[in-house]
Amino acid sequence: MKEIFQIFLAIFLAELGDKTQLATIAFASKYGWWKAFIGAILGLALVNLIGALIGEKIKDSLPLDIVHKAAGVLFIAFGVLMLLGKL
């Protein structure tokens, strides 16, 4: 149960104020909060399911420290691309 709370907190903080939340605000202003909420939940659930399935598949073929380093490099790369206006 502790792990689920840690994952919840990490995802909650990562998503707070990001483009997904801003898009949800825009959809809610057009379609209402309930439709925007359901659509956002389903979209986030599907994308996170894909990530979880990929993580499950690579766990036996890649060491965890390499996965963490690769994720860090991707986060930095996306951040730089966003700063440069490429994303």
Biopython code that builds the backbone (N, CA, C, O; Angstrom):
import numpy as np
from Bio.PDB.StructureBuilder import StructureBuilder

atoms = [
    (1, "MET", "N", (0.818, -1.199, 0.000)),
    (1, "MET", "CA", (0.000, 0.000, 0.000)),
    (1, "MET", "C", (0.861, 1.262, 0.000)),
    (1, "MET", "O", (0.501, 2.267, -0.613)),
    (2, "LYS", "N", (1.998, 1.202, 0.690)),
    (2, "LYS", "CA", (2.896, 2.349, 0.740)),
    (2, "LYS", "C", (3.382, 2.714, -0.660)),
    (2, "LYS", "O", (3.483, 3.893, -0.999)),
    (3, "GLU", "N", (3.682, 1.700, -1.470)),
    (3, "GLU", "CA", (4.168, 1.941, -2.826)),
    (3, "GLU", "C", (3.102, 2.625, -3.679)),
    (3, "GLU", "O", (3.414, 3.508, -4.478)),
    (4, "ILE", "N", (1.845, 2.216, -3.508)),
    (4, "ILE", "CA", (0.763, 2.837, -4.276)),
    (4, "ILE", "C", (0.638, 4.312, -3.918)),
    (4, "ILE", "O", (0.449, 5.150, -4.799)),
    (5, "PHE", "N", (0.742, 4.635, -2.633)),
    (5, "PHE", "CA", (0.677, 6.042, -2.217)),
    (5, "PHE", "C", (1.851, 6.828, -2.789)),
    (5, "PHE", "O", (1.672, 7.960, -3.237)),
    (6, "GLN", "N", (3.053, 6.246, -2.780)),
    (6, "GLN", "CA", (4.223, 6.925, -3.346)),
    (6, "GLN", "C", (4.036, 7.195, -4.838)),
    (6, "GLN", "O", (4.366, 8.275, -5.328)),
    (7, "ILE", "N", (3.508, 6.214, -5.548)),
    (7, "ILE", "CA", (3.251, 6.397, -6.981)),
    (7, "ILE", "C", (2.190, 7.467, -7.201)),
    (7, "ILE", "O", (2.340, 8.340, -8.056)),
    (8, "PHE", "N", (1.104, 7.389, -6.410)),
    (8, "PHE", "CA", (0.051, 8.403, -6.500)),
    (8, "PHE", "C", (0.619, 9.805, -6.300)),
    (8, "PHE", "O", (0.340, 10.708, -7.089)),
    (9, "LEU", "N", (1.406, 9.987, -5.257)),
    (9, "LEU", "CA", (1.948, 11.299, -4.939)),
    (9, "LEU", "C", (2.881, 11.799, -6.043)),
    (9, "LEU", "O", (2.822, 12.968, -6.424)),
    (10, "ALA", "N", (3.728, 10.927, -6.550)),
    (10, "ALA", "CA", (4.647, 11.322, -7.623)),
    (10, "ALA", "C", (3.883, 11.739, -8.878)),
    (10, "ALA", "O", (4.192, 12.767, -9.481)),
    (11, "ILE", "N", (2.892, 10.951, -9.271)),
    (11, "ILE", "CA", (2.108, 11.273, -10.473)),
    (11, "ILE", "C", (1.281, 12.532, -10.241)),
    (11, "ILE", "O", (1.192, 13.383, -11.126)),
    (12, "PHE", "N", (0.678, 12.660, -9.067)),
    (12, "PHE", "CA", (-0.116, 13.849, -8.756)),
    (12, "PHE", "C", (0.727, 15.110, -8.869)),
    (12, "PHE", "O", (0.317, 16.082, -9.504)),
    (13, "LEU", "N", (1.902, 15.095, -8.255)),
    (13, "LEU", "CA", (2.764, 16.282, -8.294)),
    (13, "LEU", "C", (3.301, 16.548, -9.695)),
    (13, "LEU", "O", (3.452, 17.704, -10.092)),
    (14, "ALA", "N", (3.593, 15.483, -10.450)),
    (14, "ALA", "CA", (4.098, 15.659, -11.812)),
    (14, "ALA", "C", (3.030, 16.253, -12.730)),
    (14, "ALA", "O", (3.345, 17.037, -13.625)),
    (15, "GLU", "N", (1.783, 15.884, -12.511)),
    (15, "GLU", "CA", (0.704, 16.337, -13.393)),
    (15, "GLU", "C", (0.138, 17.699, -12.989)),
    (15, "GLU", "O", (-0.523, 18.356, -13.794)),
    (16, "LEU", "N", (0.387, 18.124, -11.765)),
    (16, "LEU", "CA", (-0.177, 19.376, -11.265)),
    (16, "LEU", "C", (0.353, 20.556, -12.076)),
    (16, "LEU", "O", (1.554, 20.826, -12.077)),
    (17, "GLY", "N", (-0.533, 21.246, -12.755)),
    (17, "GLY", "CA", (-0.159, 22.440, -13.498)),
    (17, "GLY", "C", (0.492, 22.174, -14.843)),
    (17, "GLY", "O", (1.018, 23.106, -15.451)),
    (18, "ASP", "N", (0.480, 20.946, -15.332)),
    (18, "ASP", "CA", (1.105, 20.679, -16.623)),
    (18, "ASP", "C", (0.111, 20.926, -17.759)),
    (18, "ASP", "O", (-1.016, 21.367, -17.531)),
    (19, "LYS", "N", (0.544, 20.637, -18.974)),
    (19, "LYS", "CA", (-0.305, 20.883, -20.142)),
    (19, "LYS", "C", (-1.585, 20.068, -20.112)),
    (19, "LYS", "O", (-2.617, 20.518, -20.610)),
    (20, "THR", "N", (-1.531, 18.873, -19.534)),
    (20, "THR", "CA", (-2.730, 18.045, -19.444)),
    (20, "THR", "C", (-3.790, 18.718, -18.583)),
    (20, "THR", "O", (-4.969, 18.728, -18.936)),
    (21, "GLN", "N", (-3.375, 19.273, -17.469)),
    (21, "GLN", "CA", (-4.331, 19.939, -16.595)),
    (21, "GLN", "C", (-4.897, 21.189, -17.270)),
    (21, "GLN", "O", (-6.088, 21.474, -17.146)),
    (22, "LEU", "N", (-4.061, 21.927, -17.976)),
    (22, "LEU", "CA", (-4.543, 23.115, -18.688)),
    (22, "LEU", "C", (-5.523, 22.732, -19.787)),
    (22, "LEU", "O", (-6.519, 23.423, -20.001)),
    (23, "ALA", "N", (-5.246, 21.629, -20.489)),
    (23, "ALA", "CA", (-6.183, 21.154, -21.512)),
    (23, "ALA", "C", (-7.504, 20.749, -20.879)),
    (23, "ALA", "O", (-8.567, 21.020, -21.438)),
    (24, "THR", "N", (-7.451, 20.103, -19.717)),
    (24, "THR", "CA", (-8.671, 19.699, -19.025)),
    (24, "THR", "C", (-9.488, 20.924, -18.621)),
    (24, "THR", "O", (-10.716, 20.909, -18.709)),
    (25, "ILE", "N", (-8.819, 21.971, -18.183)),
    (25, "ILE", "CA", (-9.516, 23.218, -17.844)),
    (25, "ILE", "C", (-10.233, 23.768, -19.074)),
    (25, "ILE", "O", (-11.387, 24.190, -18.996)),
    (26, "ALA", "N", (-9.537, 23.757, -20.210)),
    (26, "ALA", "CA", (-10.151, 24.260, -21.441)),
    (26, "ALA", "C", (-11.350, 23.404, -21.852)),
    (26, "ALA", "O", (-12.389, 23.940, -22.236)),
    (27, "PHE", "N", (-11.213, 22.079, -21.774)),
    (27, "PHE", "CA", (-12.329, 21.199, -22.122)),
    (27, "PHE", "C", (-13.505, 21.388, -21.161)),
    (27, "PHE", "O", (-14.662, 21.368, -21.582)),
    (28, "ALA", "N", (-13.214, 21.568, -19.885)),
    (28, "ALA", "CA", (-14.282, 21.767, -18.905)),
    (28, "ALA", "C", (-15.052, 23.054, -19.181)),
    (28, "ALA", "O", (-16.267, 23.108, -18.994)),
    (29, "SER", "N", (-14.345, 24.084, -19.623)),
    (29, "SER", "CA", (-15.038, 25.342, -19.910)),
    (29, "SER", "C", (-15.941, 25.217, -21.136)),
    (29, "SER", "O", (-16.901, 25.973, -21.285)),
    (30, "LYS", "N", (-15.629, 24.261, -22.013)),
    (30, "LYS", "CA", (-16.437, 24.074, -23.224)),
    (30, "LYS", "C", (-17.519, 23.007, -23.042)),
    (30, "LYS", "O", (-18.654, 23.193, -23.481)),
    (31, "TYR", "N", (-17.163, 21.876, -22.388)),
    (31, "TYR", "CA", (-18.070, 20.734, -22.318)),
    (31, "TYR", "C", (-18.624, 20.448, -20.920)),
    (31, "TYR", "O", (-19.485, 19.582, -20.765)),
    (32, "GLY", "N", (-18.144, 21.158, -19.913)),
    (32, "GLY", "CA", (-18.577, 20.912, -18.548)),
    (32, "GLY", "C", (-17.573, 20.049, -17.801)),
    (32, "GLY", "O", (-16.819, 19.282, -18.400)),
    (33, "TRP", "N", (-17.580, 20.192, -16.474)),
    (33, "TRP", "CA", (-16.542, 19.534, -15.668)),
    (33, "TRP", "C", (-16.656, 18.025, -15.718)),
    (33, "TRP", "O", (-15.628, 17.347, -15.716)),
    (34, "TRP", "N", (-17.857, 17.465, -15.763)),
    (34, "TRP", "CA", (-18.026, 16.009, -15.694)),
    (34, "TRP", "C", (-17.455, 15.322, -16.932)),
    (34, "TRP", "O", (-16.727, 14.337, -16.814)),
    (35, "LYS", "N", (-17.781, 15.837, -18.118)),
    (35, "LYS", "CA", (-17.252, 15.244, -19.354)),
    (35, "LYS", "C", (-15.742, 15.407, -19.437)),
    (35, "LYS", "O", (-15.039, 14.490, -19.861)),
    (36, "ALA", "N", (-15.242, 16.570, -19.035)),
    (36, "ALA", "CA", (-13.798, 16.795, -19.055)),
    (36, "ALA", "C", (-13.086, 15.869, -18.074)),
    (36, "ALA", "O", (-12.021, 15.335, -18.384)),
    (37, "PHE", "N", (-13.661, 15.681, -16.912)),
    (37, "PHE", "CA", (-13.077, 14.807, -15.899)),
    (37, "PHE", "C", (-13.018, 13.362, -16.388)),
    (37, "PHE", "O", (-11.975, 12.715, -16.294)),
    (38, "ILE", "N", (-14.135, 12.857, -16.910)),
    (38, "ILE", "CA", (-14.177, 11.475, -17.390)),
    (38, "ILE", "C", (-13.203, 11.282, -18.549)),
    (38, "ILE", "O", (-12.456, 10.304, -18.577)),
    (39, "GLY", "N", (-13.208, 12.208, -19.498)),
    (39, "GLY", "CA", (-12.275, 12.111, -20.626)),
    (39, "GLY", "C", (-10.824, 12.155, -20.185)),
    (39, "GLY", "O", (-9.996, 11.399, -20.694)),
    (40, "ALA", "N", (-10.509, 13.035, -19.243)),
    (40, "ALA", "CA", (-9.131, 13.144, -18.752)),
    (40, "ALA", "C", (-8.714, 11.884, -17.999)),
    (40, "ALA", "O", (-7.594, 11.401, -18.166)),
    (41, "ILE", "N", (-9.603, 11.355, -17.178)),
    (41, "ILE", "CA", (-9.309, 10.125, -16.433)),
    (41, "ILE", "C", (-9.039, 8.975, -17.393)),
    (41, "ILE", "O", (-8.064, 8.243, -17.225)),
    (42, "LEU", "N", (-9.891, 8.811, -18.394)),
    (42, "LEU", "CA", (-9.715, 7.716, -19.350)),
    (42, "LEU", "C", (-8.426, 7.880, -20.158)),
    (42, "LEU", "O", (-7.706, 6.908, -20.388)),
    (43, "GLY", "N", (-8.139, 9.107, -20.584)),
    (43, "GLY", "CA", (-6.916, 9.361, -21.343)),
    (43, "GLY", "C", (-5.661, 9.089, -20.518)),
    (43, "GLY", "O", (-4.728, 8.437, -20.988)),
    (44, "LEU", "N", (-5.646, 9.593, -19.288)),
    (44, "LEU", "CA", (-4.494, 9.366, -18.416)),
    (44, "LEU", "C", (-4.350, 7.899, -18.034)),
    (44, "LEU", "O", (-3.240, 7.374, -17.953)),
    (45, "ALA", "N", (-5.493, 7.240, -17.801)),
    (45, "ALA", "CA", (-5.439, 5.813, -17.453)),
    (45, "ALA", "C", (-4.829, 5.007, -18.599)),
    (45, "ALA", "O", (-3.989, 4.139, -18.364)),
    (46, "LEU", "N", (-5.241, 5.283, -19.829)),
    (46, "LEU", "CA", (-4.718, 4.532, -20.967)),
    (46, "LEU", "C", (-3.231, 4.778, -21.176)),
    (46, "LEU", "O", (-2.473, 3.834, -21.399)),
    (47, "VAL", "N", (-2.808, 6.028, -21.108)),
    (47, "VAL", "CA", (-1.393, 6.319, -21.333)),
    (47, "VAL", "C", (-0.537, 5.738, -20.207)),
    (47, "VAL", "O", (0.582, 5.289, -20.452)),
    (48, "ASN", "N", (-1.053, 5.743, -18.978)),
    (48, "ASN", "CA", (-0.302, 5.156, -17.873)),
    (48, "ASN", "C", (-0.310, 3.631, -17.934)),
    (48, "ASN", "O", (0.654, 2.993, -17.510)),
    (49, "LEU", "N", (-1.384, 3.041, -18.456)),
    (49, "LEU", "CA", (-1.394, 1.596, -18.666)),
    (49, "LEU", "C", (-0.314, 1.198, -19.667)),
    (49, "LEU", "O", (0.392, 0.210, -19.465)),
    (50, "ILE", "N", (-0.188, 1.956, -20.729)),
    (50, "ILE", "CA", (0.865, 1.685, -21.718)),
    (50, "ILE", "C", (2.238, 1.759, -21.060)),
    (50, "ILE", "O", (3.077, 0.884, -21.272)),
    (51, "GLY", "N", (2.469, 2.803, -20.260)),
    (51, "GLY", "CA", (3.750, 2.937, -19.563)),
    (51, "GLY", "C", (4.012, 1.796, -18.602)),
    (51, "GLY", "O", (5.131, 1.288, -18.521)),
    (52, "ALA", "N", (2.983, 1.391, -17.872)),
    (52, "ALA", "CA", (3.138, 0.290, -16.914)),
    (52, "ALA", "C", (3.447, -1.020, -17.637)),
    (52, "ALA", "O", (4.282, -1.800, -17.179)),
    (53, "LEU", "N", (2.783, -1.261, -18.753)),
    (53, "LEU", "CA", (3.033, -2.494, -19.512)),
    (53, "LEU", "C", (4.443, -2.506, -20.094)),
    (53, "LEU", "O", (5.111, -3.540, -20.090)),
    (54, "ILE", "N", (4.895, -1.356, -20.596)),
    (54, "ILE", "CA", (6.268, -1.271, -21.109)),
    (54, "ILE", "C", (7.261, -1.501, -19.979)),
    (54, "ILE", "O", (8.239, -2.230, -20.149)),
    (55, "GLY", "N", (7.016, -0.885, -18.827)),
    (55, "GLY", "CA", (7.887, -1.080, -17.671)),
    (55, "GLY", "C", (7.962, -2.532, -17.239)),
    (55, "GLY", "O", (9.031, -3.034, -16.893)),
    (56, "GLU", "N", (6.823, -3.198, -17.260)),
    (56, "GLU", "CA", (6.774, -4.617, -16.895)),
    (56, "GLU", "C", (7.578, -5.464, -17.887)),
    (56, "GLU", "O", (8.252, -6.417, -17.496)),
    (57, "LYS", "N", (7.500, -5.108, -19.167)),
    (57, "LYS", "CA", (8.214, -5.876, -20.194)),
    (57, "LYS", "C", (9.732, -5.711, -20.104)),
    (57, "LYS", "O", (10.477, -6.668, -20.312)),
    (58, "ILE", "N", (10.188, -4.487, -19.791)),
    (58, "ILE", "CA", (11.638, -4.249, -19.800)),
    (58, "ILE", "C", (12.316, -4.565, -18.477)),
    (58, "ILE", "O", (13.543, -4.533, -18.394)),
    (59, "LYS", "N", (11.540, -4.872, -17.438)),
    (59, "LYS", "CA", (12.137, -5.069, -16.108)),
    (59, "LYS", "C", (13.147, -6.209, -16.071)),
    (59, "LYS", "O", (14.118, -6.146, -15.317)),
    (60, "ASP", "N", (12.936, -7.240, -16.863)),
    (60, "ASP", "CA", (13.846, -8.380, -16.845)),
    (60, "ASP", "C", (15.003, -8.244, -17.826)),
    (60, "ASP", "O", (15.987, -8.977, -17.734)),
    (61, "SER", "N", (14.887, -7.305, -18.770)),
    (61, "SER", "CA", (15.932, -7.191, -19.779)),
    (61, "SER", "C", (16.872, -6.008, -19.562)),
    (61, "SER", "O", (17.953, -5.965, -20.149)),
    (62, "LEU", "N", (16.475, -5.050, -18.729)),
    (62, "LEU", "CA", (17.324, -3.893, -18.455)),
    (62, "LEU", "C", (17.467, -3.698, -16.947)),
    (62, "LEU", "O", (16.481, -3.803, -16.217)),
    (63, "PRO", "N", (18.672, -3.419, -16.474)),
    (63, "PRO", "CA", (18.840, -3.115, -15.042)),
    (63, "PRO", "C", (18.101, -1.821, -14.662)),
    (63, "PRO", "O", (18.001, -0.896, -15.468)),
    (64, "LEU", "N", (17.597, -1.771, -13.446)),
    (64, "LEU", "CA", (16.804, -0.629, -12.987)),
    (64, "LEU", "C", (17.575, 0.686, -13.052)),
    (64, "LEU", "O", (16.998, 1.723, -13.379)),
    (65, "ASP", "N", (18.865, 0.655, -12.746)),
    (65, "ASP", "CA", (19.627, 1.911, -12.789)),
    (65, "ASP", "C", (19.713, 2.461, -14.216)),
    (65, "ASP", "O", (19.737, 3.678, -14.404)),
    (66, "ILE", "N", (19.758, 1.598, -15.202)),
    (66, "ILE", "CA", (19.773, 2.071, -16.601)),
    (66, "ILE", "C", (18.412, 2.671, -16.961)),
    (66, "ILE", "O", (18.348, 3.688, -17.650)),
    (67, "VAL", "N", (17.330, 2.050, -16.501)),
    (67, "VAL", "CA", (15.992, 2.593, -16.753)),
    (67, "VAL", "C", (15.864, 3.974, -16.120)),
    (67, "VAL", "O", (15.335, 4.892, -16.747)),
    (68, "HIS", "N", (16.341, 4.134, -14.883)),
    (68, "HIS", "CA", (16.278, 5.437, -14.206)),
    (68, "HIS", "C", (17.106, 6.486, -14.949)),
    (68, "HIS", "O", (16.655, 7.616, -15.133)),
    (69, "LYS", "N", (18.299, 6.119, -15.371)),
    (69, "LYS", "CA", (19.150, 7.070, -16.100)),
    (69, "LYS", "C", (18.526, 7.447, -17.439)),
    (69, "LYS", "O", (18.548, 8.615, -17.824)),
    (70, "ALA", "N", (17.971, 6.472, -18.148)),
    (70, "ALA", "CA", (17.331, 6.757, -19.432)),
    (70, "ALA", "C", (16.129, 7.683, -19.239)),
    (70, "ALA", "O", (15.921, 8.605, -20.029)),
    (71, "ALA", "N", (15.336, 7.437, -18.185)),
    (71, "ALA", "CA", (14.192, 8.301, -17.904)),
    (71, "ALA", "C", (14.663, 9.721, -17.587)),
    (71, "ALA", "O", (14.051, 10.693, -18.030)),
    (72, "GLY", "N", (15.743, 9.839, -16.827)),
    (72, "GLY", "CA", (16.293, 11.160, -16.514)),
    (72, "GLY", "C", (16.757, 11.896, -17.751)),
    (72, "GLY", "O", (16.507, 13.092, -17.901)),
    (73, "VAL", "N", (17.434, 11.185, -18.639)),
    (73, "VAL", "CA", (17.900, 11.795, -19.889)),
    (73, "VAL", "C", (16.708, 12.255, -20.732)),
    (73, "VAL", "O", (16.736, 13.343, -21.306)),
    (74, "LEU", "N", (15.662, 11.425, -20.805)),
    (74, "LEU", "CA", (14.468, 11.816, -21.567)),
    (74, "LEU", "C", (13.790, 13.044, -20.969)),
    (74, "LEU", "O", (13.376, 13.940, -21.704)),
    (75, "PHE", "N", (13.671, 13.093, -19.643)),
    (75, "PHE", "CA", (13.084, 14.270, -19.002)),
    (75, "PHE", "C", (13.882, 15.528, -19.320)),
    (75, "PHE", "O", (13.305, 16.566, -19.643)),
    (76, "ILE", "N", (15.208, 15.438, -19.231)),
    (76, "ILE", "CA", (16.060, 16.589, -19.538)),
    (76, "ILE", "C", (15.913, 16.988, -20.997)),
    (76, "ILE", "O", (15.791, 18.173, -21.307)),
    (77, "ALA", "N", (15.924, 16.000, -21.902)),
    (77, "ALA", "CA", (15.792, 16.293, -23.329)),
    (77, "ALA", "C", (14.468, 16.982, -23.633)),
    (77, "ALA", "O", (14.434, 17.969, -24.367)),
    (78, "PHE", "N", (13.376, 16.464, -23.068)),
    (78, "PHE", "CA", (12.079, 17.108, -23.294)),
    (78, "PHE", "C", (12.052, 18.512, -22.703)),
    (78, "PHE", "O", (11.477, 19.422, -23.300)),
    (79, "GLY", "N", (12.664, 18.700, -21.543)),
    (79, "GLY", "CA", (12.718, 20.027, -20.940)),
    (79, "GLY", "C", (13.476, 21.017, -21.801)),
    (79, "GLY", "O", (13.035, 22.151, -21.987)),
    (80, "VAL", "N", (14.618, 20.592, -22.327)),
    (80, "VAL", "CA", (15.411, 21.466, -23.205)),
    (80, "VAL", "C", (14.622, 21.786, -24.473)),
    (80, "VAL", "O", (14.589, 22.937, -24.908)),
    (81, "LEU", "N", (13.989, 20.778, -25.066)),
    (81, "LEU", "CA", (13.194, 21.008, -26.269)),
    (81, "LEU", "C", (12.039, 21.977, -26.003)),
    (81, "LEU", "O", (11.711, 22.811, -26.846)),
    (82, "MET", "N", (11.429, 21.858, -24.826)),
    (82, "MET", "CA", (10.346, 22.791, -24.481)),
    (82, "MET", "C", (10.882, 24.205, -24.302)),
    (82, "MET", "O", (10.259, 25.170, -24.744)),
    (83, "LEU", "N", (12.038, 24.328, -23.655)),
    (83, "LEU", "CA", (12.639, 25.656, -23.486)),
    (83, "LEU", "C", (12.996, 26.297, -24.813)),
    (83, "LEU", "O", (12.906, 27.515, -24.966)),
    (84, "LEU", "N", (13.399, 25.483, -25.766)),
    (84, "LEU", "CA", (13.757, 25.979, -27.097)),
    (84, "LEU", "C", (12.556, 26.183, -27.995)),
    (84, "LEU", "O", (12.687, 26.647, -29.128)),
    (85, "GLY", "N", (11.379, 25.834, -27.483)),
    (85, "GLY", "CA", (10.150, 26.013, -28.266)),
    (85, "GLY", "C", (9.961, 24.958, -29.343)),
    (85, "GLY", "O", (9.218, 25.189, -30.297)),
    (86, "LYS", "N", (10.597, 23.831, -29.224)),
    (86, "LYS", "CA", (10.486, 22.767, -30.217)),
    (86, "LYS", "C", (9.362, 21.801, -29.914)),
    (86, "LYS", "O", (9.001, 21.001, -30.776)),
    (87, "LEU", "N", (8.792, 21.846, -28.709)),
    (87, "LEU", "CA", (7.651, 20.989, -28.350)),
    (87, "LEU", "C", (6.450, 21.823, -28.016)),
    (87, "LEU", "O", (5.393, 21.281, -27.690)),
]
sb = StructureBuilder()
sb.init_structure("model")
sb.init_model(0)
sb.init_chain("A")
sb.init_seg("    ")
for serial, (resi, resn, name, xyz) in enumerate(atoms, 1):
    if name == "N":
        sb.init_residue(resn, " ", resi, " ")
    sb.init_atom(name, np.array(xyz, "f"), 0.0, 1.0, " ", f" {name:<3s}", serial, name[0])
structure = sb.get_structure()
